[in-house]
Amino acid sequence: MTTDDPIGYRVVVRRDPEDARFWLADVEGLAGGHTSSRSLATLDRYVRDVITLAADLPDSAAPNLRVEWIYQTGHPALDQATEGLRRRRAEMEAIATELADQTGALARELVSGHRFSVREAAVLLGLSPARVDQLVQRPRQGVAG
């Protein structure tokens, strides 16, 4: 997999069978793409570092890598539930970004294109006048409206 793929890198994470205090991460399809950590919180950074090294990428690429995480906690029902929740959160974030973009565009259209006051646009959009004023002043910031 490369960073050009829609998914990017797929990483399988599981408990170390010899020491349950550690998490092991294997980057699928990447020779040398293995690392471990005592915490899941730090594993992300370690995985990005190992991908950067193993794929011979510049250090600056690490924060922008697309990583798909597959967690194997040893409890399949728990793994399925957490994966479903992460997937739903990602969907909601995408919807929130789309909604923010549409809200900003419509606020600008109402105020600039149709000459509604900021207060009128606020009522129509269900926002505060201050928020509409921000949206009209700053084109397309991706901030939820």
C-alpha positions, 0 to 999 in steps of 0.5 A: 500500500502507498500513501496514494491509496484511498486507505493508505496503510493498514495496521493490525494491532494486537496484544503481545502474546508473551507480555500483555503489557505491550501492543504489537503493530504490523503494517500490512504489505510493508517489509520491516513495518513492525513496532510495539508500545506499552500504550495505544496512545503512543503506538500511532507515533511509533507506527508512523515513524516505522512506516516513514523509515520502512517506506523510505519517506521523508520525515515530514510525511509521517503526520499526513499518512493515512492509516487504517487501524485493525484492533485485535484485543482478543475479544472479537465482539468488542473489536467489532463494536469499537470498529463500528463506533470508529466508523460511525464517528468518521462518517459523522465528522465527514457530515459535519465538515460538509454541513459546515461548508454548506452553512458557510456558503449559504450564509455568504449567499444570503448576506452578500448575494441576496442582501439579507442582514446578518441577523436575518440570515442567523434566524434563517440558518438557526445560528447566532448573528456572531457566527453568521458574521464569522462565516461571512467574513471568513470564506470556507474555514471548515468550522462547524456551524 
